[in-house]
């Protein structure tokens, strides 16, 4: 039977947030603000405003950037040995 190891006295390190997750969260916050602004423009304007198309593409770009950061981070983690 395996014997349990003696616990090592290591100093407790503070958890560091993953930079890729922080950047993705920032992009998603920008996308959420854009969606909220688009909802306000859709409700309180009876015609299609000229700001809707750039706002849509901005929200889409922000969301795709967040997804791209996560895919890039996963690729780097998979290709870097020892981490």
NORZIGI-V977205 format. One record per residue. N is the residue number from 1. RES is the residue in one letter. SS is DSSP state (helix for helix, strand for strand, loop for the rest). PHI is phi in degrees with one decimal (NA if undefined). Layout:
# NORZIGI-V977205
n & res & ss & phi
N & RES & SS & PHI
N & RES & SS & PHI
This chain:
# NORZIGI-V977205
n & res & ss & phi
1 & X & loop & NA
2 & X & loop & -77.9
3 & X & loop & -90.3
4 & X & loop & -69.2
5 & X & loop & -75.9
6 & X & loop & -76.6
7 & X & loop & -65.9
8 & X & loop & -89.1
9 & X & loop & -89.7
10 & X & loop & -101.4
11 & X & loop & -69.1
12 & X & loop & -77.3
13 & X & loop & -93.9
14 & X & loop & -71.0
15 & X & loop & -69.5
16 & X & loop & -100.5
17 & X & loop & -69.7
18 & X & loop & -69.3
19 & X & helix & -61.1
20 & X & helix & -64.6
21 & X & helix & -67.3
22 & X & helix & -65.1
23 & X & helix & -66.7
24 & X & helix & -63.5
25 & X & helix & -63.0
26 & X & helix & -64.5
27 & X & helix & -63.4
28 & X & helix & -69.4
29 & X & helix & -65.1
30 & X & helix & -62.0
31 & X & helix & -63.9
32 & X & helix & -64.9
33 & X & helix & -64.3
34 & X & helix & -63.5
35 & X & helix & -64.6
36 & X & helix & -63.3
37 & X & helix & -65.0
38 & X & helix & -63.6
39 & X & helix & -66.1
40 & X & helix & -63.7
41 & X & helix & -65.2
42 & X & helix & -70.6
43 & X & helix & -82.3
44 & X & helix & -98.9
45 & X & loop & -132.7
46 & X & loop & -76.7
47 & X & loop & -115.8
48 & X & loop & -76.0
49 & X & loop & -76.7
50 & X & loop & -71.9
51 & X & helix & -85.4
52 & X & helix & -67.0
53 & X & helix & -66.3
54 & X & helix & -62.8
55 & X & helix & -65.6
56 & X & helix & -60.1
57 & X & helix & -68.3
58 & X & helix & -66.4
59 & X & helix & -65.0
60 & X & helix & -62.1
61 & X & helix & -64.3
62 & X & helix & -64.7
63 & X & helix & -65.2
64 & X & helix & -66.3
65 & X & helix & -66.0
66 & X & helix & -63.8
67 & X & helix & -65.8
68 & X & helix & -62.9
69 & X & helix & -62.9
70 & X & helix & -67.6
71 & X & helix & -65.8
72 & X & helix & -63.9
73 & X & helix & -65.0
74 & X & helix & -66.4
75 & X & helix & -65.1
76 & X & helix & -63.7
77 & X & helix & -63.4
78 & X & helix & -73.7
79 & X & helix & -88.8
80 & X & loop & -89.5
81 & X & loop & -76.3
82 & X & loop & 87.6
83 & X & loop & -118.9
